[in-house]
């Protein structure tokens, strides 16, 4: 049986999620540039991109690891959130407030549930 390098798998999941988010934000920026999209639409699309990114990163790693889905999702979601928070801080002063806490909790929940669902769907 082939031994799995867990650290490498987790890093792969975080990088996949982050790259997917960057691509998604780029596509949203192209959409906004050519249209008069409202801030609520942009915000909704950004949340959808974030959710899909976490799910993609977690699923691709969960398929390989196949156990402890909740922990797997949390381990991918937390560094992903930190990276996103730091990247968003490049364009504005970093503010850790109630909105950030809610975003962190929803990111962790998304990672947890996608990890659980992935691992249980594979069995």
Secondary structure, DSSP 8 states (H G I E B T S, - for coil): -----HHHHHHHHHHHHHHHHHHHHHHHHHHHHHS---HHHHHHHHHHHHHHHHHHHHHHHHHHH-S-HHHHHHHHHHHHHHHHHHHHHTTS----SHHHHHHHHHHHHHHHHHHHHHHHHH-
